[in-house]
Amino acid sequence: MATVINMPRLSDTMEEGVVASWLKKVGDAIEEGDILAEIETDKATMEFESFHEGTLLHIGVQEGETAPVDTLLAIIGEKGEDFSALLNAPAAIEEKTAVVTEETKDEAPKNVTEIPEGVQVITMPRLSDTMEEGTVASWLKKVGDAVSEGDILAEIETDKATMEFECFYEGTLLYVGINEGETAPVDSLLAVIGPEGTDVSAIVANGGSAASAPAEKATPTEKKEETKVAETKSTTNTTTNNSGGRIFASPLAKKIAKDKGISLADINGSGENGRIVKKDVENYTPAAKTVEASKATSSAPAMSFVASGEEKSEEVKNSQMRKAIAKSLGNSKFSAPDFSLNIEVDMDNAMASRKTINAIPDTKVSFNDMVVKACAMALQKHPQVNTSWTDNNTVFHSHIHVGVAVAVDDGLLVPVIKHTNQLSLTQIGAGVRDLAGKARNKKIAPAEMQGSTFTVSNLGMFGIQNFNSIINQPNSAILSVGAIVQKPVVKDGQIVVGNTMNLTLTCDHRTVDGAVGAQFLQTLKTFIENPVTMLA
């Protein structure tokens, strides 16, 4: 059965969203967890994840278009399914709502409390399409603190991610309804903000529900509020330049421009109808001001010249991936007593063997593939290196799963080649290329990055000759692979031109002693310098 996906409310005050880009098109198969689109809110541009499986049957909001919250965004269902009835559903719902409103308009609200002037009730927002409840990971403000528009109130953990929750009001934090670590349903009372000293006990006792004023008094107030909201929306969505022309800018672009002190009138928009978007502000350079500054300094005497320029720093929020990397490597570096061993390997035979192998049609083997294979075989001969440390035991792994570090835009991922010792060079090469491609395209599954017993990190392609890696726990060791360098070497008492490569083994001293690590490197050196031994 087809499912309607509506524009989600991704922030407390989000009234509408802009589809920055669609990552799927009509007819594409959708899996649970796939990213459907990037949606620009009044706070940030966020990836919107699908929580349904099927085929993308319909797109209701095109790229660059703006739509209110709860507007039809997309329809997912079975391929070829008739979804025309769902397209007509909004009209039917509006008609039904109108009838219900007419029938109940004279009913007095029950169990609600009138909210004092200036007080704002903030509820647990729905930050994902299927979010039913949220957990307050941490409060960044406490009761009694002054709060300004744009301040981060708390970090809220949803079913998708932990997200910063921004305040869109000014005043004093009068009440916190959900403590750190507690979970509450969407729309539960999260906090109350208002003038300092305001009594909000009645609101708290009633769970944040607000009463309408008497009918005869409500109309002027509602009109006043509507006028205020209209003025606010007008101010939020557009601005004007010095010549009185209208400037179209996204809320996120306006916020970034304000933070950087940049006038929107100086920026050319690349969005629809000249609309200024996030990238326009981030890529803006005040060229005109630089020229004027240059002219001013050029007219000054040579002896009094003072270098001048704009001092600028920018804070970029850490991604969830970067936080995870920092936590994992920090734990490893500060908990494991590590040491490093270095060795130089003659690569002449490896280069000749690789050339012969790659001469075979449809075959491609890299030097890194040869190193990974050699590591797997060396681990068979030195099981002490293929271990993991726990507080009570040393775990010896009978299987050999080699992880290969891959650099991606947001950080570092380690895809794992399972049962590496049982694979040929070509199978290892194909596996590494497939997993590395998935990692860079953000399509790799968690299971494909788990279970490594040893890790290889190669920076040779960047010309790096020596480096030390941080152990990828719970592994006991990691191998750092440098570049192949041509230099004079001594062979059979003669100085000749040779090709060498430096390897560095970083070991956890709790499981791998110096002698064990040295013996492992000797075996590894033998395999790499004589690739034919890996085929025996």
Secondary structure, 3 states (H helix, E strand, C coil): CCEEEECCCCCCCCCEEEEEEECCCCCCEECCCCEEEEEECCCCEEEEECCCCEEEEEECCCCCCEEECCCEEEEEECCCCCCHHHHHHHHHHHHHHHHHHHHHCCCCCCCCECCCCCCEEEECCCCCCCCCEEEEEEECCCCCCEECCCCEEEEEECCCCEEEEECCCCEEEEEECCCCCCEEECCCEEEEEECCCCCCHHHHHCCCCECCCCHHHHHHHHHHHHHHHHHHHHHHHEEECCCCCEEEECHHHHHHHHHHCCCHHHCCCCCHHHCECHHHHHCCCCHHHHHHHHHHHHCCCHHHCCCCCCCCCCCCCCCHHHHHHHHHHHHHHHHCCEEEEEEEEECHHHHHHHHHHHCCCCCCCCHHHHHHHHHHHHHHHCCCCCEEECCCCEEECCCCCEEECEEECCEEECCEECCHHHCCHHHHHHHHHHHHHHHHCCCCCHHHHCCCCEEEEECHHHCCCCCCCCCCCCCCEEEEEEEEEEEEEEECCEEEEEEEEEEEEEEECCCCCHHHHHHHHHHHHHHHHCHHHHHC
